[in-house]
């Protein structure tokens, strides 16, 4: 029996949608893509990978803010 991780499936769908040309998108398609990306973020956030990305971005932001002051 094969299982499909919902986050992986959603990531594949988002990548396929983002590969389309921007001019060919309607507002409805853009909203749908934004909803899918938001849902993907919510699914990935509690995972160890999501936490690692969160900490990495936090360190980057801290470094940039310290360099600016």
N, C-alpha and C positions, 0 to 999 in steps of 0.2 A: 504494500500500500504506500502511495506517495502523498506527502502533505505539501501544501504550498504555504509559505509564509506570506501573510497579507502585506507586510511592509515591502517585501521584495517584489511582489506582484504590482503593488502600487508604484514603486520606483520605476519599474519597467514601463508602466503606462505613462508616467510623467515624462520620462525620457522620450518616448515615442511622440507624445504630444508636443514637446518642446522642439523637436527636430523640424516641425513644419515651419513654413515661412510665416513671418509675422503679419505680412499684408493679407494673407489668406484667412486670418482668424476673425471671427465675429466677436461681439461683446460676450455673447453667451458662452462661446468656447473659451474665452479668456477667464471668465468667472469660474467655469468648470475646472480649468487647469489650476487656478488659484486655490479652489476648494480642495483639489486632489493634493496639491503641494502642502497645504496646511494640515490635512489629514495625515499625510506621510510624516510630517514633522512631529505630530502628536504621537504617532505610533513608534517613531524612532527614539524620541526623547528619553523614555525610561530605560532604554537598553544601555549596556556598557559602552557601545560605540557612540550613542547619542551623548552620554555623559562625557566621554573623552572629547568629542567635538565641542561641547559646551565649555569645558575647562580650557581647551586650546584657544577658543575665540576670546574667552575671558582674559587669558594671559596676553593675547595680542592687543586687546583693547587697553589693558593696563599699561603695556609697554608704549603704545602710541600716546596715551594721555600723559605718561611721565616724560616722554620725549618732548611733548609740546609745552610742558611747564618749566 
